[in-house]
Amino acid sequence: MSEATRSPLPRRRQLLVLAICCMSLLIVSLDNTALNVALPSLRRELGASVSGLQWTIDSYTLVIASLLMLSGSTADRLGRRKVFTTGLVVFALGSLLCSLAPNLETLIAFRALQAVGGSMLNPVAMSIITNTFTEPAARARAIGVWGGVVGVSMAAGPLVGGALVESVGWRAIFWVNLPVAVTALILTLRYVPESRAPRPRRPDPVGQLLVAAFLGSLTYAIIETDPLFAGISAAALIGLLLYEPRRREPLIDLRFFHSAPFSGATVIAVCAFAALGGFLFLNTLYLQGVRGLSPLHAGLFTLPMAGMTLVFAPLSGRLTGARGPRLPLLLAGTAMSAGALLFAAFGAETRNPLLFTGYVVFGIGFGLVNAPITDTAVAGMPRAQAGVAAAVASTSRQVGTTLGVAVVGAVLAAGAGGGRSLDGFEAAARPGYWVVTACGLAVLGMGALTTGKWGRGTAERTARRLAEEEPQPPARTARAGKA
């Protein structure tokens, strides 16, 4: 059933659909934050190097980033409930296989399969929510609840992961996904109505292959320091820039980047999530590998950061709605760079008071950054293009996490003599913290540059151009109208 013909659901049914969609976001987000706590256990049990641990995280985020837009457009065309349920099945299967992986190589492969399912959940669930809550105020509240789940997953992930790793082992992290996915699947089949877009975008297989080739080869080049793959990545990017403008309905509409706020939101999302990915990667290895903390104890150590994210994420949404994205972005960039600077310049990890101060300040910054990213990405976009713009912002978040782990891990491995040992970790990690600090400063700079009067002007001009060039749906015939 298309949005044009679907009747609004009863209020109770709408809330149930929201809860089902939030369950999918929770397991996709919780899986990565919980697994971070298990990295030292994987290093010991599977003999993983730093680059192996990087691939354990990045095989997941890389595949999700590559497939997010494809999954969203496929759901619009084939049916959102159909793609959503397929994603739950694939994610559960991937989780089961991850829990049975005999070595690091198969774990990385099964993480990629798990991510294929994950890519079908988040963007499709957002489409389901958007088309279930048809009244604007109710839709805004539902999206606010949806965004709050990210904070919950970040707060709960280290604790859940630490408790499971310490009591059962790292494989239990993947077992948790199974009952949640099965429950969500049963409820989806029973309560979520099928829906399709009235005019879904055409598939773009060439664009999809170029995006995957660009992101995959770039990540491999950084982690493995391979110049050949750096060249492949550059060639794929050039091909994407040349091919996409020729398509009537491209996978990535490059015209969006004529809007300074949209371009800024893309860069900010990459930098903010690169900072988070790198920061968590370094701190997890330090707390367990150098300090010798248990997984649960390490999870408790990072609770101040997660707690601040949980508190400031909804406050950021309200601040963005009342004042616009500029102020929360400036505050977010300042706090993230200041928190990372305590580690880069003052060795915060060696003294608990400074360590917790850094966690609190960084958590405040990350909590503030999410809401204005989405707001800035869709600011001024025609309504028909808002979903595609938000999908690019979501993809940028995953790309940021992938690159953050890749770059910071590569810097750490270079300083630690290849990464098999964590001897001299503090000195080797210092350049990584400077990378995280630079990402925070980039959030601050891009927020200041792209959200002012000049930026709003470019967004308005881009929106007008897109609205004028957007193809119109065919006129309905009299017979179709009667039908």
For each residue, the residues with C-beta under 8 A, 3 or more apart:
1: 5 6 193 194 195 196
2: 5 6 195 196 197 198
3: 6 131 195 197 198
4: 198
5: 1 2
6: 1 2 3 131 193 195
7:
8: 14 134 135
9: 13 14 17 132 193
10: 13 14
11: 14 15
12: 15 16
13: 9 10 16 17 191
14: 8 9 10 11 17 18 132 133 138 142
15: 11 12 18 19
16: 12 13 19 20 187 191
17: 9 13 14 20 21 128 129 132 191 192
18: 14 15 21 22 129 132 133 142 145 146
19: 15 16 22 23
20: 16 17 23 24 184 187 188 191 192
21: 17 18 24 25 125 126 128 129 146
22: 18 19 25 26 125 145 146 149
23: 19 20 26 27 180 183 184
24: 20 21 27 28 84 87 88 121 122 125 184
25: 21 22 28 29 121 122 125 146 149 150 153
26: 22 23 29 30 149 152 153 180
27: 23 24 30 31 91 176 177 180 181 184
28: 24 25 31 32 64 91 118 121 122
29: 25 26 32 33 149 150 153 154 157
30: 26 27 33 34 153 156 157 160 176
31: 27 28 34 35 60 95 114 118 173 174 177
32: 28 29 35 36 57 60 61 157 401
33: 29 30 36 153 154 156 157 158 161 280
34: 30 31 37 38 157 158 160 161 164 173 176
35: 31 32 38 39 56 57 161 170 173
36: 32 33 39 57 157 158 161 280 281 284
37: 34 157 158 161 162 165 284 288 295 298 299
38: 34 35 41 42 161 165 170 173 295
39: 35 36 42 43 53 56 57 281 284 285 288
40: 43 44 284 285 288 289 295
41: 38 44 45 165 169 170 295
42: 38 39 45 46 48 52 53 56 104 107 170
43: 39 40 46 47 48 49 52 53 289
44: 40 41 47
45: 41 42 170
46: 42 43 52 103 104 107
47: 43 44 104
48: 42 43 52 53 56 104
49: 43 52 53 413 418 419 420
50: 53 54 285 409 412 413 416 418 419 420
51: 54 55 223 224 409 410 413 419
52: 42 43 46 48 49 55 56 104 108
53: 39 42 43 48 49 50 56 57 281 285 409
54: 50 51 57 58 223 281 405 406 409 410
55: 51 52 58 59 104 108 223
56: 35 39 42 48 52 53 59 60 104 107 108 111
57: 32 35 36 39 53 54 60 61 277 281 401 405
58: 54 55 61 62 219 223 402 405 406
59: 55 56 62 63 108 109 111 112 115
60: 31 32 56 57 63 64 111 112 114 115 118
61: 32 57 58 64 65 115 277 398 399 401 402 405
62: 58 59 65 66 112 115 215 216 219 398 402
63: 59 60 66 67 112 115 116 118 119
64: 28 60 61 67 68 115 118 119 122 398
65: 61 62 68 215 395 398 399 402
66: 62 63 70 119 208 211 212 215 216
67: 63 64 70 71 115 116 119 120 208 212
68: 64 65 71 72 119 122 123 391 394 395 398
69: 72 73 123 208 211 251 252 388 391 392 395
70: 66 67 73 74 119 203 208 251
71: 67 68 74 75 83 87 119 120 123 124
72: 68 69 75 76 123 124 127 387 391
73: 69 70 76 77 200 201 203 251
74: 70 71 77 78 83 203
75: 71 72 78 79 80 82 83 84 120 123 124 127
76: 72 73 80 127 196 197 200 201
77: 73 74 196 197 200 201 203
78: 74 75 82 83 196
79: 75 82 83 194 195 196
80: 75 76 83 84 124 127 128 131 194 195 196
81: 84 85 128 188 189 192 193 194 195
82: 75 78 79 85 86 194
83: 71 74 75 78 79 80 86 87 120 124
84: 24 75 80 81 87 88 120 121 124 125 128 188 192
85: 81 82 88 89 185 188 189
86: 82 83 89 90 117 120
87: 24 71 83 84 90 91 117 118 119 120 121 124
88: 24 84 85 91 92 117 121 181 184 185 188
89: 85 86 92 93 117 181 185
90: 86 87 93 94 113 114 116 117 120
91: 27 28 87 88 94 95 114 117 118 120 121 177 181
92: 88 89 95 96 117 177 178 181 182 185
93: 89 90 96 97 113 117
94: 90 91 97 98 110 111 113 114 115 116 117
95: 31 91 92 98 99 114 174 175 177 178 181
96: 92 93 99 100 174 178
97: 93 94 100 101 106 110 113 114
98: 94 95 101 107 110 111 114 171 174
99: 95 96 171 172 174 175
100: 96 97 171
101: 97 98 104 106 107 110
102: 106
103: 46 106 107
104: 42 46 47 48 52 55 56 101 107 108
105: 108 109
106: 97 101 102 103 109 110
107: 42 46 56 98 101 103 104 110 111
108: 52 55 56 59 104 105 111 112
109: 59 105 106 112 113
110: 94 97 98 101 106 107 113 114
111: 56 59 60 94 98 107 108 114 115
112: 59 60 62 63 108 109 115 116
113: 90 93 94 97 109 110 116 117
114: 31 60 90 91 94 95 97 98 110 111 117 118
115: 59 60 61 62 63 64 67 94 111 112 118 119
116: 63 67 90 94 112 113 119 120
117: 86 87 88 89 90 91 92 93 94 113 114 120 121
118: 28 31 60 63 64 87 91 114 115 121 122
119: 63 64 66 67 68 70 71 87 115 116 122 123
120: 67 71 75 83 84 86 87 90 91 116 117 123 124
121: 24 25 28 84 87 88 91 117 118 124 125
122: 24 25 28 64 68 118 119 125 126 394
123: 68 69 71 72 75 119 120 126 127 391 394
124: 71 72 75 80 83 84 87 120 121 127 128
125: 21 22 24 25 84 121 122 128 129 146
126: 21 122 123 129 130 143 146 390 394
127: 72 75 76 80 123 124 130 131 195 387
128: 17 21 80 81 84 124 125 131 132 192 195
129: 17 18 21 125 126 132 133 139 142 143 146
130: 126 127 133 139 143 387
131: 3 6 80 127 128 134 195
132: 9 14 17 18 128 129 142
133: 14 18 129 130 138 139 141 142
134: 8 131 138 139
135: 8 138 139
136: 139 140
137: 140 141
138: 14 133 134 135 141 142
139: 129 130 133 134 135 136 142 143
140: 136 137 143 144 321
141: 133 137 138 144 145
142: 14 18 129 132 133 138 139 145 146
143: 126 129 130 139 140 146 147
144: 140 141 147 148 314 317
145: 18 22 141 142 148 149
146: 18 21 22 25 125 126 129 142 143 149
147: 143 144 150 151 313 314 317 370 371 374
148: 144 145 151 152 310 313 314
149: 22 25 26 29 145 146 152 153
150: 25 29 147 153 154 313 370
151: 147 148 154 155 306 309 310 313 314 367
152: 26 148 149 155 156 310
153: 25 26 29 30 33 149 150 156 157
154: 29 33 150 151 157 306 309 310
155: 151 152 158 159 303 306 307 309 310
156: 30 33 152 153 159 160 306
157: 29 30 32 33 34 36 37 153 154 160 161 306
158: 33 34 36 37 155 161 162 298 299 300 302 303 306
159: 155 156 162 163 296 299 300 303
160: 30 34 156 157 163 164 173 176 299
161: 33 34 35 36 37 38 157 158 164 165 173 295 299
162: 37 158 159 165 166 294 295 296 297 298 299 300
163: 159 160 166 167 295 296 299
164: 34 160 161 167 168 169 170 172 173 176
165: 37 38 41 161 162 168 169 170 172 173 295 296
166: 162 163 294 295 296
167: 163 164 172
168: 164 165 171 172
169: 41 164 165 172
170: 35 38 41 42 45 164 165 173
171: 98 99 100 168 174 175
172: 99 164 165 167 168 169 175 176
173: 31 34 35 38 160 161 164 165 170 176
174: 31 95 96 98 99 171 177 178
175: 95 99 171 172 178
176: 27 30 34 160 164 172 173 179 180
177: 27 31 91 92 95 174 180 181
178: 92 95 96 174 175 181 182
179: 176 182 183
180: 23 26 27 176 177 183 184
181: 27 88 89 91 92 95 177 178 184 185
182: 92 178 179 185 186
183: 23 179 180 186 187
184: 20 23 24 27 88 180 181 187 188
185: 85 88 89 92 181 182 188 189
186: 182 183 189 190
187: 16 20 183 184 190 191 192
188: 20 81 84 85 88 184 185 191 192
189: 81 85 185 186 192
190: 186 187
191: 13 16 17 20 187 188
192: 17 20 81 84 128 187 188 189
193: 1 6 9 81
194: 1 79 80 81 82
195: 1 2 3 6 79 80 81 127 128 131
196: 1 2 76 77 78 79 80 200
197: 2 3 76 77 200 201
198: 2 3 4 473
199: 473
200: 73 76 77 196 197
201: 73 76 77 197 249 388
202: 248 249
203: 70 73 74 77 208
204: 207 208 244 247 249 250 251
205: 208 209
206: 209 210 243
207: 204 210 211 240 243 244 247 250 251 252
208: 66 67 69 70 203 204 205 211 212 251
209: 205 206 212 213
210: 206 207 213 214 236 239 240 243
211: 66 69 207 208 214 215 236 240 251 252
212: 66 67 208 209 215 216
213: 209 210 216 217 232 233 236
214: 210 211 217 218 233 236 237 240
215: 62 65 66 211 212 218 219 399 402
216: 62 66 212 213 219 220
217: 213 214 220 221 229 230 232 233 236
218: 214 215 221 222 229 230 233 403
219: 58 62 215 216 222 223 402 403 406
220: 216 217 223 224 226 229
221: 217 218 224 225 226 227 228 229 230 232 233
222: 218 219 225 403 406 407 410
223: 51 54 55 58 219 220 406 409 410
224: 51 220 221 229
225: 221 222 410
226: 220 221 229 230
227: 221 230 231
228: 221 231 232
229: 217 218 220 221 224 226 232 233
230: 217 218 221 226 227 233 234
231: 227 228 234 235
232: 213 217 221 228 229 235 236
233: 213 214 217 218 221 229 230 236 237
234: 230 231 237 238
235: 231 232 238 239
236: 210 211 213 214 217 232 233 239 240
237: 214 233 234 240 241
238: 234 235 241 242
239: 210 235 236 242 243
240: 207 210 211 214 236 237 243 244 252
241: 237 238 244 245 254
242: 238 239 245 246
243: 206 207 210 239 240 246 247
244: 204 207 240 241 247 250 251 252 253 254
245: 241 242 250 254
246: 242 243
247: 204 207 243 244 250 251
248: 202 471
249: 201 202 204
250: 204 207 244 245 247 253 254
251: 69 70 73 204 207 208 211 244 247
252: 69 207 211 240 244 256 392
253: 244 250 256 385 388 466
254: 241 244 245 250 257
255: 258 462 465 466 469
256: 252 253 259 262 263 381 385 388 389 392 462 466
257: 254 262 263 266
258: 255 458 461 462 465
259: 256 262 263 379 380 381 455 458 459 462 463
260: 263 264 449 450 454 455 458 459
261: 264 265 325 376 377 379 380 450 451 455 456 458 459
262: 256 257 259 265 266 376 377 379 381 389 392 459 462
263: 256 257 259 260 266 267 450
264: 260 261 267 268 376 446 447 449 450 451 455
265: 261 262 268 269 372 373 374 376 377 393 396 450
266: 257 262 263 269 270 377 392 393 396
267: 263 264 270 271 396 442 446
268: 264 265 271 272 329 369 373 376 442 443 446 447
269: 265 266 272 273 373 377 393 396 397 399 400
270: 266 267 273 274 396 397 399 400 403
271: 267 268 274 275 400 439 440 442 443 446
272: 268 269 275 276 332 336 366 369 370 373 397 400 439 443
273: 269 270 276 277 396 397 398 399 400 401 404
274: 270 271 277 278 400 401 403 404 407 436 439
275: 271 272 278 279 336 340 366 400 404 436 439 440 443
276: 272 273 279 280 366 400 401 404
277: 57 61 273 274 280 281 400 401 402 403 404 405 408
278: 274 275 281 282 404 405 407 408 409 432 435 436 439
279: 275 276 282 283 340 362 404 433 436
280: 33 36 276 277 283 284 302
281: 36 39 53 54 57 277 278 284 285 404 405 408 409 412
282: 278 279 285 286 343 408 412 429 432 433 436
283: 279 280 286 287 302 349
284: 36 37 39 40 280 281 287 288 298
285: 39 40 50 53 281 282 288 289 290 412 422 425
286: 282 283 289 290 291 349 425 426 429
287: 283 284 290 291 293 297 298 301 302
288: 37 39 40 284 285 291 292 293 294 295 298
289: 40 43 285 286 292 422 425
290: 285 286 287 422 425 426
291: 286 287 288
292: 288 289
293: 287 288 297 298 301
294: 162 166 288 297 298
295: 37 38 40 41 161 162 163 165 166 288 298 299
296: 159 162 163 165 166 299 300
297: 162 287 293 294 300 301
298: 37 158 162 284 287 288 293 294 295 301 302
299: 37 158 159 160 161 162 163 295 296 302 303
300: 158 159 162 296 297 303
301: 287 293 297 298 355 359
302: 158 280 283 287 298 299 305 306 359
303: 155 158 159 299 300 306 307
304: 307 308 356 359 360 363
305: 302 308 309 359 360 362 363 366
306: 151 154 155 156 157 158 302 303 309 310 363
307: 155 303 304 310 311 363
308: 304 305 311 312 359 360 363 364 366 367
309: 151 154 155 305 306 312 313 363 364 366 367
310: 148 151 152 154 155 306 307 313 367
311: 307 308 314 315 367
312: 308 309 315 316 363 364 367 368
313: 147 148 150 151 309 310 316 317 367 368 370 371
314: 144 147 148 151 311 317 318
315: 311 312 318 319 367 368
316: 312 313 319 320 328 332 367 368 369 370 371 372
317: 144 147 313 314 320 321 371
318: 314 315 321 322
319: 315 316 322 323 327 328 368 371
320: 316 317 323 324 325 328 371 372 375
321: 140 317 318
322: 318 319
323: 319 320 326 327 328
324: 320 327 375 451
325: 261 320 328 329 371 372 373 375 376 379 447 451
326: 323 329 330 372 447 448 451 452
327: 319 323 324 330 331
328: 316 319 320 323 325 331 332 368 369 371 372
329: 268 325 326 332 333 368 369 372 376 443 444 446 447 448 451
330: 326 327 333 334 444 447 448
331: 327 328 334 335 364 365 368
332: 272 316 328 329 335 336 365 366 367 368 369 372 443 444 447
333: 329 330 336 337 365 369 440 441 442 443 444 445 446 447
334: 330 331 337 338 365 440 444
335: 331 332 338 339 361 362 364 365 368 440
336: 272 275 332 333 339 340 362 365 366 369 436 439 440 443
337: 333 334 340 341 365 437 438 439 440 441 443 444
338: 334 335 341 342 361 365 440
339: 335 336 342 343 358 359 360 361 362 363 364 365 440
340: 275 279 336 337 343 344 358 362 433 436 437 439 440
341: 337 338 344 345 346 433 437
342: 338 339 345 346 348 354 357 358 361
343: 282 339 340 346 347 348 349 358 429 433 436
344: 340 341 430 433 434 436 437
345: 341 342
346: 341 342 343 354
347: 343 350 351 354 426
348: 342 343 351 354 355 357 358
349: 283 286 343 355 426 429
350: 347 354 355 426
351: 347 348 354 355
352: 355 356
353: 356 357
354: 342 346 347 348 350 351 357 358
355: 301 348 349 350 351 352 358 359
356: 304 352 353 359 360
357: 342 348 353 354 360 361
358: 339 340 342 343 348 354 355 361 362
359: 301 302 304 305 308 339 355 356 362 363
360: 304 305 308 339 356 357 363 364
361: 335 338 339 342 357 358 364 365
362: 279 305 335 336 339 340 358 359 365 366
363: 304 305 306 307 308 309 312 339 359 360 366 367
364: 308 309 312 331 335 339 360 361 367 368
365: 331 332 333 334 335 336 337 338 339 361 362 368 369 440 443
366: 272 275 276 305 308 309 332 336 362 363 369 370
367: 151 308 309 310 311 312 313 315 316 332 363 364 370
368: 312 313 315 316 319 328 329 331 332 335 364 365 371 372
369: 268 272 316 328 329 332 333 336 365 366 372 373 443
370: 147 150 272 313 316 366 367 373 374
371: 147 313 316 317 319 320 325 328 368 374 375
372: 265 316 320 325 326 328 329 332 368 369 375 376 447
373: 265 268 269 272 325 369 370 376 377 393 397
374: 147 265 370 371 377 378 390 393
375: 320 324 325 371 372 378 379
376: 261 262 264 265 268 325 329 372 373 379 450 451
377: 261 262 265 266 269 373 374 381 389 390 392 393
378: 374 375 381 386 389 390 393
379: 259 261 262 325 375 376 456 459
380: 259 261 456 459 460 462 463
381: 256 259 262 377 378 385 386 389 459 462 463 466
382: 385 386 463 466 467 470
383: 386
384: 470
385: 253 256 381 382 388 389 466 470
386: 378 381 382 383 389 390
387: 72 127 130 390 391
388: 69 201 253 256 385 391 392
389: 256 262 377 378 381 385 386 392 393
390: 126 374 377 378 386 387 393 394
391: 68 69 72 123 387 388 394 395
392: 69 252 256 262 266 377 388 389 395 396
393: 265 266 269 373 374 377 378 389 390 396 397
394: 68 122 123 126 390 391 397 398
395: 65 68 69 391 392 398 399
396: 265 266 267 269 270 273 392 393 399 400
397: 269 270 272 273 373 393 394 400 401
398: 61 62 64 65 68 273 394 395 401 402
399: 61 65 215 269 270 273 395 396 402 403
400: 269 270 271 272 273 274 275 276 277 396 397 403 404
401: 32 57 61 273 274 276 277 397 398 404 405
402: 58 61 62 65 215 219 277 398 399 405 406
403: 218 219 222 270 274 277 399 400 406 407
404: 273 274 275 276 277 278 279 281 400 401 407 408 436 439
405: 54 57 58 61 277 278 281 401 402 408 409
406: 54 58 219 222 223 402 403 409 410
407: 222 274 278 403 404 410 411 435
408: 277 278 281 282 404 405 411 412 432 435 436
409: 50 51 53 54 223 278 281 405 406 412 413 419 432
410: 51 54 222 223 225 406 407 413 414
411: 407 408 414 415 428 431 432 435
412: 50 281 282 285 408 409 415 416 419 425 428 429 432
413: 49 50 51 409 410 416 418 419
414: 410 411 428
415: 411 412 424 427 428 429 430 431
416: 50 412 413 419 421 422 423 424 425 428
417: 420 421 423
418: 49 50 413
419: 49 50 51 409 412 413 416
420: 49 50 417
421: 416 417
422: 285 289 290 416 425
423: 416 417
424: 415 416 427 428
425: 285 286 289 290 412 416 422 428 429
426: 286 290 347 349 350 429 430
427: 415 424 430
428: 411 412 414 415 416 424 425 431 432
429: 282 286 343 349 412 415 425 426 432 433
430: 344 415 426 427 433 434
431: 411 415 428 434 435
432: 278 282 408 409 411 412 428 429 435 436
433: 279 282 340 341 343 344 429 430 436 437
434: 344 430 431 437 438
435: 278 407 408 411 431 432 438 439
436: 274 275 278 279 282 336 340 343 344 404 408 432 433 439 440
437: 337 340 341 344 433 434 440 441
438: 337 434 435 441 442
439: 271 272 274 275 278 336 337 340 404 435 436 442 443
440: 271 275 333 334 335 336 337 338 339 340 365 436 437 443 444
441: 333 337 437 438 444 445
442: 267 268 271 333 438 439 445 446
443: 268 271 272 275 329 332 333 336 337 365 369 439 440 446 447
444: 329 330 332 333 334 337 440 441 447 448
445: 333 441 442 448 449
446: 264 267 268 271 329 333 442 443 449 450
447: 264 268 325 326 329 330 332 333 372 443 444 450 451
448: 326 329 330 444 445 451 452
449: 260 264 445 446 452 455
450: 260 261 263 264 265 376 446 447 455
451: 261 264 324 325 326 329 376 447 448 455 456
452: 326 448 449 455 456
453: 456 457
454: 260 457 458
455: 259 260 261 264 449 450 451 452 458 459
456: 261 379 380 451 452 453 459 460
457: 453 454 460 461
458: 258 259 260 261 454 455 461 462
459: 259 260 261 262 379 380 381 455 456 462 463
460: 380 456 457 463 464
461: 258 457 458 464 465
462: 255 256 258 259 262 380 381 458 459 465 466
463: 259 380 381 382 459 460 466 467
464: 460 461 467 468
465: 255 258 461 462 468 469
466: 253 255 256 381 382 385 462 463 469 470
467: 382 463 464 470
468: 464 465
469: 255 465 466
470: 382 384 385 466 467
471: 248
472:
473: 198 199
474:
475:
476: 480 481
477: 480 481
478: 481 482
479: 482 483
480: 476 477 483
481: 476 477 478
482: 478 479
483: 479 480
